[in-house]
């Protein structure tokens, strides 16, 4: 208590110290005192109320305990009285045992009297019941059967109550009613027959189905009652419980399974479309049956059966089991597609379970997958493998058929625009289209997979197509008379490439949602372009084989005097291009450009090969005029072939060279050559050397000056400049190295012998004189013979060190100095 007082005082001191921390707070001491007094009064009031409440509770508890003690004493007194009375009545109970036996006998006799009529008329009732069963009077037959079973069960129950171990009397009663079990079985068979044919019966005689269901429900109630009595007494009548409802459901399940399995009437040996027919028959049967269940059958069963849901689940299980069996068979590709399409699409569509009259989802029905996902994936994988193998074979057969057409003596067919074509693209993409239509019926992901597979197979096929086109050309070159329509079918091959491109793009737009190009797309595009370019090249090879003789006449003496080679070339090219007009764009445009390039290249090669060396200014003028005229012929020809879209840059190179030849003042030759080099920066040193050699009047010093000057002042090529001379090669024997001026000091050095050969220089040997053109007084060209090495053809880039060192040899220099100016070496 003292400790509590000290704590209270300490707390009060602490509070007062907190309130009086500033001098101005002393004015509020009276206010603080009144507030604390109010708080104290409030706390004391609450404390008094709490104590009073506790006291009231204790008082009430004590009162209740006092009452309970009185009740316990009363109960104890009553129990003592009951115990006393029980001890006094033990003898009385033993004396009433005889009364109990009499009561049991009385109950048995009462039951026997009650069933006496049925007992004496059992044979008649059995016979009557049998007749009712045969007449399908199910309710009346069941009523009779119930009476017989009730009499038998009551007698056996009374016997069980009197003496459960008396098996003799039990067997006697069971034997007397022995035919009752047979009647029950016969009635059950009749019921199962009605249930099995419920879908038919409900349309013909729904009353019979209702009667059967009522009988089954009666038996269910009797089963429940007998089971309740068994739990109470341990007695159960023979044949109970019958569980006819369970048997009804089992019968319905077997009936649905038999309905599904009985749809197959054909096998693969009888009809290739057996699975399609089977699935269609199954779809039609299931839909018809469920519509009957929805419209009629549900009215014949109790509501708690949830009949429609019950039948929906039965059909789902039966379909799943049957489709599982079919999926495990060795199915072909079309059969796999049929079963997957049916499972993934048809089953849930409005043509079957999604039919608006079924309203399966609204009625709470669940459409579980008919096949597990792993089995679906296995079927898809098997289909992809089979499809890959099949499409490879189909493409090979299609190509073989197309190859046979290439050898025909009749021209290929043309499309509505007059372009030659074969049936190969249509056949290939018809195959792709059919398979993609089938794949689209399964699902989008699988369709995309098949699209990619088709493109991949297409890429492989195009490689074979390119090889076969090359083989076709090689076979033609063995005998150019065969096949007769080689040009037309090669045109068709080129046009097929464009058709393939258009078909592929159409296929992807129709069946693929991908927008970004794939690796296969790029490969296919490149391969198709390669096939088309190869075909155009083969056709141009065919043209130039016919032009070979006339091209060889260019820049020769015959050409200079009297030759119509260019006229023949133009006529031949134009004749060929009348056929080439049946090539689709853009390949026909590219082919025209390539033909022009090759014609000009052959013309320039004829110039560079120095087939002629002009003897005088008159010949140079005549040759130059002819070259300018022929350049114009080429321009006119290719403008005509390209409908005005041809380029004159290539043909202008012939006229530019002609201007070099036509120049009459040799002192201006450098300027003319410089103009040529500025127009065509890709021209090389050996080209200039060959041109000066053909001109025939350029002295050694002039050639040397022109080449050296151009080497140091070579113009740079424009970025978009079209190369002309890049692919024009000069024969090695025609390449003339630069001639360098030799100072006295160089002569002194040459007397000491040739310098050592550098790593990059060719071996130095003496030039062997050899005539390279028609005789006359034309200029000569030096041709050093390298021991197994050839002079590298390169644009002007500086002195050729190796050859210059070779030319430092005094003996070789002396030979050059003493050689006549116009005598060829």
Secondary structure, 3 states (H helix, E strand, C coil): CHHHHHHHHHHHHHHHHHHCCCHHHHHHHHHHHHHHHHHHHHHHHHHHHHHHHHHHHHHHHHHHHHHHHHHHHHHHHHHHHHHHHHHHHHHHHHHCHHHHHHHHHHHHHHHHHHCHHHHHCHHHHHHHHHHHHHCCCHHHHHHHHHHHHHHHHHHHHHHHHHCCCCHHHHHHHHHHCHHHHHHHHHHHHHHHHHHHCHHHHHHHCHHHHHHHHHHHHHHHHHHHHHHHHHHHHCCCCCCCCCCHHHHHHHHHHHHHHHHHHCCCCCCCCCCCCHHHHHHHHHHHHHHHHHHHHHHCHHHHCCHHHCHHHHHHHHHHHHHHHHHHHHHCCCCCHHHHHHHHHHHHHHCCCCCCCCCCCCCCCCCCCCCCCCCCHHHHHHHHHHHHHHHHHHHHHHHHHHHHHHHHHHCCCCCCCECCCCCECCCHHHHHHHHHHHHHHHHHCCCHHHHHHHHHHHHHHHHHHHHHHHHHHHHHHHHHHHCCCCCCCHHHHHHHHHHHHHHHHHHHHHHHHHHCCCCCCCHHHHHHHHHHHHHHHHHHHHHHHHHHHHHHHHHHCCCCHHHHHCCCHHHHHHHHHHHHHHHHCCCCCCHHHHHHHHHHHHHHHHHHHHHHCCCCCCCCHHHHHHHHHHHHHHHHHHHHHHHHHCCCCCCCHHHHHHHHHHHHHHCCCHHHHHHHHHHHHHHCCCCCHHHHHHHHHHHCCCCHHHHHHHHHHHHHCCCCCCCCCCCCCCCCCCCHHHCCCCCCCCCHHHHHHHHCCCCCCCCCCCCCCCCCCCCCCCCCCCCCCCCCCCCCCCCCCCCCCCCCHHHHHHHCCHHHHHHHHHCCCCCCC
